[in-house]
């Protein structure tokens, strides 16, 4: 509805910042960091805020939309703050780790047909 666009529309910029920052974490090899921030966006911010606004404050579906907007903003702030903290750069892979993980995989004979 129009109310959703009025409430959440301007906040989509924060969602974009959040997703771009998660992409930076993933690209650097810090996939756990990206996973934790994805979980916090839904389970720490959105669901509890939605519950409070829907059930406790009695705001109805509009309260859920405000909770979504707040979760986008709060997630963007926490994720960007972690990004600028810089500790995620410690998770870089070096060539020896990549070679070791490649050798752990069983070799597959590509010449034999698969039944």
C-alpha positions as a printed NumPy array, in Angstrom:
array([[  0.   ,   0.   ,   0.   ],
       [  0.966,   3.642,  -0.123],
       [  1.723,   3.665,   3.607],
       [  4.4  ,   1.005,   3.113],
       [  6.107,   3.099,   0.44 ],
       [  5.955,   6.204,   2.611],
       [  7.428,   4.376,   5.61 ],
       [  9.977,   2.069,   3.972],
       [ 10.728,   3.802,   0.68 ],
       [ 13.251,   6.324,   2.003],
       [ 14.893,   3.637,   4.134],
       [ 15.872,   1.44 ,   1.174],
       [ 19.108,   3.434,   0.901],
       [ 20.098,   1.954,   4.265],
       [ 19.227,  -1.518,   2.991],
       [ 21.509,  -0.898,   0.019],
       [ 24.38 ,   0.164,   2.269],
       [ 23.78 ,  -2.909,   4.42 ],
       [ 23.847,  -5.295,   1.442],
       [ 26.931,  -3.665,  -0.118],
       [ 28.803,  -3.925,   3.173],
       [ 27.81 ,  -7.587,   3.501],
       [ 29.156,  -8.112,  -0.014],
       [ 32.459,  -6.553,   1.023],
       [ 32.68 ,  -8.94 ,   3.971],
       [ 31.903, -11.93 ,   1.766],
       [ 34.37 , -10.832,  -0.894],
       [ 37.155, -10.577,   1.669],
       [ 36.511, -14.115,   2.881],
       [ 34.732, -13.027,   6.067],
       [ 31.623, -15.007,   5.32 ],
       [ 30.864, -15.67 ,   8.99 ],
       [ 30.809, -11.943,   9.647],
       [ 28.321, -11.462,   6.821],
       [ 26.204, -14.33 ,   8.152],
       [ 26.141, -12.906,  11.681],
       [ 25.052,  -9.496,  10.446],
       [ 22.363, -11.047,   8.252],
       [ 21.048, -12.95 ,  11.257],
       [ 21.101,  -9.869,  13.459],
       [ 19.095,  -7.889,  10.907],
       [ 16.239, -10.365,  11.086],
       [ 16.394, -12.013,  14.504],
       [ 17.741,  -9.213,  16.698],
       [ 16.107,  -6.19 ,  15.083],
       [ 13.178,  -6.976,  12.796],
       [ 11.311,  -9.801,  14.527],
       [ 11.459,  -8.427,  18.098],
       [ 10.584,  -4.896,  16.965],
       [  7.74 ,  -6.238,  14.829],
       [  6.389,  -8.201,  17.768],
       [  6.534,  -5.204,  20.104],
       [  4.931,  -2.841,  17.617],
       [  2.274,  -5.34 ,  16.542],
       [  1.33 ,  -6.976,  19.828],
       [  2.428,  -4.68 ,  22.641],
       [  1.838,  -1.276,  21.063],
       [ -1.095,  -2.407,  18.921],
       [  0.123,  -0.611,  15.796],
       [ -1.007,  -3.345,  13.402],
       [  0.684,  -3.892,  10.055],
       [  1.953,  -0.316,  10.029],
       [  3.984,  -1.184,  13.128],
       [  5.561,  -4.079,  11.254],
       [  6.538,  -1.702,   8.45 ],
       [  8.116,   0.676,  10.97 ],
       [  9.961,  -2.29 ,  12.476],
       [ 11.271,  -3.235,   9.024],
       [ 12.437,   0.317,   8.441],
       [ 14.134,   0.438,  11.835],
       [ 15.836,  -2.924,  11.213],
       [ 17.299,  -1.646,   7.933],
       [ 18.667,   1.483,   9.59 ],
       [ 20.029,  -0.263,  12.686],
       [ 21.603,  -3.05 ,  10.627],
       [ 23.272,  -0.593,   8.286],
       [ 24.682,   1.366,  11.224],
       [ 26.055,  -1.701,  13.039],
       [ 27.448,  -3.277,   9.865],
       [ 29.171,  -0.108,   8.664],
       [ 30.57 ,   0.491,  12.166],
       [ 32.061,  -3.039,  12.124],
       [ 33.374,  -2.46 ,   8.618],
       [ 35.214,   0.711,   9.677],
       [ 36.524,  -1.069,  12.769],
       [ 38.612,  -3.096,  10.331],
       [ 38.957,  -6.375,  12.201],
       [ 37.272,  -8.231,   9.339],
       [ 40.472,  -7.795,   7.285],
       [ 42.213, -10.357,   9.514],
       [ 40.237, -13.153,   7.836],
       [ 42.079, -13.057,   4.543],
       [ 42.959, -16.388,   2.95 ],
       [ 46.468, -17.048,   1.75 ],
       [ 47.513, -19.445,  -0.998],
       [ 48.6  , -22.211,   1.395],
       [ 45.114, -22.366,   2.963],
       [ 43.484, -22.551,  -0.448],
       [ 45.832, -25.336,  -1.592],
       [ 45.259, -27.275,   1.626],
       [ 41.491, -27.065,   1.255],
       [ 41.732, -28.198,  -2.374],
       [ 43.744, -31.287,  -1.416],
       [ 41.101, -32.388,   1.119],
       [ 38.531, -32.996,  -1.607],
       [ 38.376, -36.493,  -3.105],
       [ 39.418, -36.762,  -6.699],
       [ 36.662, -37.545,  -9.158],
       [ 37.369, -39.612, -12.259],
       [ 35.672, -37.603, -14.993],
       [ 36.373, -40.228, -17.682],
       [ 34.123, -42.941, -16.207],
       [ 30.381, -42.695, -16.823],
       [ 28.108, -42.07 , -13.881],
       [ 25.289, -44.563, -13.376]])
